[in-house]
Amino acid sequence: MTGLKVILSGFYASIGIYSHQDFSYTQLARADVMLDEMGAGSLKDCRFEEMSTGEQRRCLLGRALVYEPAVLVLDEPTSGLDLTVTFHYLNLVRAYIQNAKTLLLVTHHIHEIPPDVKRVVLLKQGKILQDEEKRAVLTEANLSRLFDCPVALVEANGWYQALPCHATSG
């Protein structure tokens, strides 16, 4: 499958494109726009299996967004991506949120939570540990309790990062 076909498959929520699936001019044009919005215009005719992981993720995000869903569900979307690709991917997700869309993000990686996210739910062993406004939830104490290890937390420009912290003896 090519990058374009990956995007087009989102209209039918299918894995692949089949001969019985017809695409309108509007759908083809939307897929082209989506490729460009994802920064993947050059991947239109590239085979999916020959793309890097980051290129594949951009095409798959475009596939999910091509029919303009009201809610986007992502599960650790930047796992395995290098820093540059991670930042680009998170900017694409932020643009989605800023268009008044809802994002449900499942992650162990605090750095994946965009500044635009307002509410965070901490789950531990299948139970809700905390469910509040992001600033109240993302604290060193809460994250240390969640992960069962001392955590230092850094915040910059609305982004958070968890760092190792050694418990003080005393």
Buried (B, 14 or more C-beta within 10 A) or exposed (E): BBBBBBBBBBBBEEEEBEEEEEBEEEBBEBBBBBBEBBBBBEBBEBEBEEBEEBBBBBBBBBBBBBEEEEEBEBEEBBEEBEEEBBEBBBEBBBBBBEEEBEBEBEBEBBBBBBBBBEEBEBEEEEEEEBEEEBEEBBBBEBBBBBBEEBBEBEEEEEBBEBEEBEEEEE
